[in-house]
Amino acid sequence: MEKLLIRGGNRLTGTVKVSGAKNAAVAILPAALLTDETCVIENLPYINDVTVLAEILSELGAKVALDPVGRIIIEPYYVNKYKADYKMVKRMRASYYLLGALLGRFGRAEIAFPGGCEIGVRPIDQHIKGFEALGANINIEKGVIYAEADKLVGTEIYLDVVSVGATINIMLAAVRAEGITTIVNAAKEPHVVDVANFLNNMGSNIKGAGTDVIKIKGVEKLHGCNYTIIPDQIEAGTFMIAAAATGGDVTVDKVIPKHLEAVTAKLLETGMKVVEGDDYVRVIGMGLPRCVNLKTLPYPGFPTDLQQPMTVFLSVADGTSIITENVWESRYKHVAELRKMGANIKTEDRIAIIQGVESLTGASVSATDLRAGAALIIAGLMAEGLTQIDNLEHIDRGYERIEQKFIKLGADIERATVDEDGNITGSSLVV
Ligand code: EPZ
């Protein structure tokens, strides 16, 4: 087993380069199955969700060359299966995009219910409603989703909830459908736009991505393309909050500042300084944050994926902050861990009431899910003494070499091995 060890107290300073967007990458890789020509995808984050997907694509028959520097070459010509291995699919949430992509390519798909972080019920009824509206028959038996269609025909689909996954999945199935598909009440997240741009580069005809009405005019054939994924808005926000939380001065580089406006606005409200450039955001910590209230919402609202890091930052605010988590019903698992570090936070349903404390203290904590893991790293950086974080597989699913990036900013953080008796080996931080 591995743990992250953090000795808190260092101010983060310097420049950090953000990786490609995870939640765009995990949709773009399956989207490449919609053609039989070669796709080259650059600025790919080298994270476990991506390596698992690359394995799934190659098991489906695609030739896949994944380069750790952030490039994948996918030759989907050879794809000859429409069923993905149950065990692989269970390892990540975004494997549901294989449904839309395989349905679009073969008119058939068999995929187990996806895995991923346990942050709520995570239904996929809106995806299914969309596929059915396009003419697919969907059956669910023993945890496997069977989708089949003689042909897919465009129609208007009104989403009951704003869903990133359903919006993207319906786009994937609709790009080669007959006629026009209109998605109403679509998600507007930057990664929805990125997937639409990728599909348009392949010859699709998608208009309106980034607004709440997306129109897709089906085309017969898609072709290969070269594409560069956008920077990861959530990773960028994580570093922005970490900079503020450590009283640091960090330039978060190679980002699209517009995608970060909700975080920037909230950090300004807490009294931090934020300077926006063309492709960077610089965050300067200005002492303890002022307490603020926060509600998570679909884009352009404050992203749920940054709620957990923000909870940590506000745990030392001057006064009481109230967070309302509107997207996921159980995204406060990190709070129990933060209490071990001295935070004073009460939760009830979707509300967290954070009474600021003077400081956090290092403790042994567990990354209960991906963003909880990122949040606990920030807590460790802020805390007095040593913090040990286990369950790193969650963090590695979504962040590329995160501790290396923090080390470059001056953090005392390292990945250590824990033997069967629980002893930590090879660490300079444990004395
Ligand atoms: C995506 O999940 C992201 N994952 C999540 O990031 C992110 O938190 C979420 O969007 C919201 O921004 C990926 O892109 C792989 P949704 P997704 O469908 O698509 C309800 C991370 O940490 N809903 O937008 O699964 C649902 O219960 C992850 O990177 C339905 O009711 O989320 C939720 O309350 C965690 N029926 C809301 O909609 C459906 O069919 C938004 O979910 C679909 C969703």
Residues whose N, C-alpha, C, O or C-beta is under 5 A from the ligand:
A	BS01	EPZ	N23 R93 A94 R122 P123 I124 D125 Q126 H127 V161 V162 S163 V164 G165 A166 T304 D305 V327 W328 L370 R371
